Amino acid sequence: MTYNSINEQMKRKYETYLTHSKGLGDDSIKVARRALARYDAFTKHADYKTFNAQKAIDFKVYLQAQKLAKTTHANCIKQMKQFFEWLSWQPGYKSKIQRDAVDYLNLSHKEKQLLRTGKLEHIPTLEDVRQLVESIQPLTEVDQRDRALISFLCLTGMRDSAVATLSLKAFDANTLLVDQNPEDGVKTKFTKRIYSKMFRFDEQMAQYVLDWVAYLYKRGFVGTDPMFPRSKNRKEEGNLSFQDALEVEPVFWKDGTNIQRVVKQRAEEAGLKYFHPHLYRHLAIQLAISKAQNGKEIKAVSQNFGHEEVATTLNVYGNYQPAELISVLKNIDGRQKEVSVIEQLTQLLPSIVEQLKKGDNK
């Protein structure tokens, strides 16, 4: 069986519930839809009324065999648990789906621990980004845009979908503040309004961004135009094929896909390793955390990147590469030694003063 009309009706009803009762956006609905598609593939579209504890166990085994990423695996189980919890209250399903069976859709303690530990991503260093940025010769508008774009990704750690839909008015060149406002069309995660900042991790990259913004305004762009506009395709006379773009036009990219292509293409042209734009986010968060000096500043860093909980910032993005981890720990160790020396001098200070007094008396 490849289709179940009753199941499809309940899925549509569930999506309506998520949209209007839970207030979820299209991206979140798509996540739920993908989880349901995996469950349907597992059961071969069996009626949802057949769900039971054994089926929950078998579904988890099925997902393990798919070798999904840990977060994808965990989220799929979470989505299906939420779906069956909702379904168990619907007419015609209350007597069919047992609530204790839904509880079987849980991760094991080991899986939860691995998920909390987070994945140790191989992220770029600030020097990696500098090399990529400096490899771009600003011969055309597109070159200038790409150089500023990559710099902006690194200095803000913003998601590529938000950057693609960011207008000029959202960025304050004086304060370096960024207003990621969904009401202005910015695509943020969970449609959340985020007040953030462009850090000055690298002064030259920051200047590239500022120069680009000033250039766009001088060219005639207005505040509602995109900060990183789409490339303007050109077609030479007598030639049916489009040539490489040299200019930009005041049109937004639909999402972050083209930004990923830009970064990948620039890396290939420079003969450098390609890092997905989201890994620039990891770098920006780690750089910001390393500069924070107290809990208040760490909380501010977390909020800057759109996280409601500091634990999300630290668990997901705070995992260092081995070499960086060793460097950080050495700094801590060195700082402890420095404190120890100061403490020793403080303890010796009274006797030193006494000796000086005796010398004066002589």
MIBA-837941 format. One record per residue (C-alpha): x negated, y, z. Coordinates in steps of 0.1 Angstrom, whole numbers, padded with zeros to 4 digits, always signed. Layout:
% MIBA-837941
XYZ...
% end
This chain:
% MIBA-837941
+0000+0000+0000-0015+0033-0010+0012+0057+0000+0037+0059+0029+0064+0085+0025+0074+0085+0062+0038+0090+0072+0035+0119+0048+0066+0135+0062+0052+0133+0098+0019+0147+0086+0036+0177+0071+0056+0182+0103+0024+0179+0123+0006+0205+0101+0036+0229+0107+0032+0223+0144-0005+0230+0143+0001+0262+0123+0030+0277+0142+0028+0263+0177-0010+0260+0181-0018+0290+0158-0045+0271+0139-0059+0284+0106-0065+0266+0073-0100+0254+0082-0088+0237+0114-0058+0222+0095-0082+0207+0070-0102+0191+0098-0071+0174+0111-0061+0164+0076-0095+0147+0070-0092+0127+0102-0057+0115+0093-0070+0105+0058-0097+0084+0075-0071+0067+0097-0048+0060+0067-0078+0045+0049-0085+0023+0079-0049+0010+0082-0042+0010+0044-0014+0035+0051+0004+0014+0076+0033+0030+0094+0022+0051+0124+0047+0033+0146+0023+0003+0145-0003+0021+0164-0014+0004+0196-0044-0001+0219-0060-0027+0198-0056-0006+0167-0073+0023+0185-0103+0001+0194-0105-0013+0158-0104+0022+0144-0134+0033+0165-0153+0002+0153-0143+0012+0117-0157+0047+0122-0189+0034+0136-0194+0014+0104-0190+0045+0084-0222+0059+0099-0207+0094+0102-0226+0123+0119-0221+0122+0157-0200+0154+0157-0179+0142+0127-0173+0109+0144-0164+0125+0177-0141+0151+0161-0122+0124+0141-0114+0105+0173-0104+0137+0190-0081+0147+0161-0064+0114+0160-0059+0114+0198-0042+0148+0196-0021+0136+0167-0008+0105+0184-0002+0124+0216+0020+0147+0196+0036+0118+0177+0045+0099+0209+0069+0127+0218+0087+0128+0184+0121+0112+0179+0118+0076+0166+0083+0073+0180+0087+0077+0217+0095+0040+0222+0070+0028+0197+0038+0046+0207+0026+0039+0243+0008+0068+0259-0018+0045+0275-0027+0032+0240-0034+0068+0230-0059+0070+0258-0080+0043+0241-0090+0070+0215-0119+0082+0236-0156+0082+0232-0178+0060+0254-0199+0076+0281-0230+0069+0261-0215+0086+0230-0204+0116+0251-0240+0119+0265-0255+0118+0230-0231+0144+0218-0239+0167+0247-0276+0163+0241-0271+0177+0206-0290+0169+0174-0326+0181+0172-0324+0199+0139-0356+0207+0120-0351+0244+0118-0372+0270+0100-0396+0292+0118-0396+0330+0116-0427+0327+0094-0409+0303+0071-0382+0329+0065-0408+0356+0061-0425+0336+0033-0393+0331+0015-0382+0367+0018-0416+0381+0006-0416+0357-0023-0387+0377-0039-0400+0405-0061-0373+0433-0061-0372+0437-0099-0334+0437-0102-0303+0444-0080-0298+0407-0076-0334+0404-0063-0328+0432-0038-0296+0416-0027-0311+0382-0022-0340+0395-0002-0317+0415+0021-0292+0386+0023-0318+0361+0035-0331+0386+0060-0296+0393+0073-0289+0356+0077-0320+0352+0099-0316+0384+0119-0279+0379+0127-0274+0341+0127-0240+0347+0112-0222+0318+0094-0225+0320+0056-0187+0322+0052-0186+0353+0074-0215+0369+0056-0199+0363+0022-0167+0381+0033-0183+0409+0052-0176+0445+0041-0200+0474+0043-0179+0491+0069-0183+0462+0092-0220+0469+0096-0232+0500+0115-0267+0509+0101-0274+0531+0131-0266+0507+0160-0271+0475+0139-0237+0463+0153-0215+0440+0132-0178+0438+0135-0167+0404+0122-0130+0411+0120-0107+0385+0104-0081+0412+0099-0105+0428+0074-0110+0395+0056-0140+0382+0074-0139+0344+0076-0150+0335+0111-0146+0302+0129-0112+0298+0145-0103+0332+0130-0120+0348+0160-0131+0385+0161-0168+0386+0169-0187+0417+0179-0224+0409+0171-0257+0425+0164-0285+0424+0139-0316+0417+0159-0350+0431+0150-0369+0399+0151-0389+0412+0121-0390+0449+0114-0397+0445+0077-0367+0422+0072-0345+0446+0091-0357+0474+0068-0348+0453+0037-0312+0451+0050-0310+0488+0058-0325+0498+0025-0299+0475+0007-0270+0490+0025-0282+0526+0018-0287+0516-0019-0251+0503-0023-0236+0535-0008-0259+0556-0031-0247+0535-0061-0211+0544-0053-0199+0514-0032-0175+0522-0004-0169+0508+0030-0143+0482+0019-0167+0468-0007-0187+0437+0001-0221+0441+0019-0235+0413-0003-0215+0415-0036-0212+0389-0062-0236+0388-0092-0223+0403-0124-0225+0379-0152-0237+0393-0185-0233+0379-0220-0255+0393-0247-0240+0402-0281-0240+0373-0305-0247+0349-0277-0219+0327-0263-0239+0317-0232-0241+0338-0201-0276+0352-0192-0291+0354-0157-0274+0381-0137-0294+0413-0131-0267+0435-0114-0241+0431-0087-0204+0441-0088-0181+0451-0060-0164+0417-0057-0165+0394-0027-0177+0358-0028-0148+0335-0018-0169+0315+0007-0204+0307+0018-0211+0282-0011-0228+0308-0033-0249+0320-0004-0262+0284+0000-0270+0283-0037-0289+0316-0035-0310+0304-0006-0317+0270-0022-0326+0286-0056-0349+0311-0041-0367+0284-0021-0371+0262-0052-0385+0292-0071-0410+0299-0044-0420+0262-0040-0409+0263-0003-0388+0239+0017-0351+0246+0016-0333+0252+0049-0295+0254+0049-0282+0288+0060-0267+0273+0091-0302+0264+0103-0310+0301+0101-0283+0304+0128-0302+0280+0149-0334+0300+0145-0317+0333+0154-0301+0319+0185-0334+0304+0197-0352+0336+0191-0325+0356+0210-0325+0331+0239-0363+0333+0242-0361+0371+0246-0333+0369+0272-0346+0375+0308-0316+0367+0330-0283+0350+0330-0264+0382+0320-0284+0385+0289-0280+0348+0280-0243+0352+0283-0245+0382+0260-0264+0362+0235-0238+0334+0237-0210+0359+0231-0229+0376+0203-0228+0343+0183-0191+0338+0189-0194+0312+0217-0169+0313+0246-0191+0290+0267-0229+0294+0273-0231+0256+0274-0222+0255+0237-0251+0279+0229-0276+0260+0250-0265+0224+0241-0259+0228+0204-0285+0254+0195-0310+0255+0223-0328+0223+0215-0364+0231+0205-0386+0213+0181-0413+0193+0199-0441+0217+0191-0420+0247+0202-0409+0229+0233-0445+0223+0243-0454+0259+0237-0425+0271+0259-0434+0248+0287-0471+0259+0285-0459+0295+0289-0439+0286+0319-0468+0267+0334-0491+0296+0327-0467+0320+0343-0466+0298+0374-0503+0300+0376-0502+0338+0373-0477+0341+0401-0499+0318+0422-0529+0340+0417-0508+0371+0427-0496+0354+0458-0531+0345+0468-0543+0381+0463-0513+0393+0484-0523+0370+0512-0559+0381+0511-0551+0418+0509-0550+0424+0547-0584+0409+0553-0598+0429+0523-0585+0461+0538-0600+0453+0572-0634+0446+0556-0632+0480+0538-0624+0497+0571-0654+0481+0588-0676+0493+0559-0664+0529+0563-0672+0527+0601-0707+0517+0593
% end
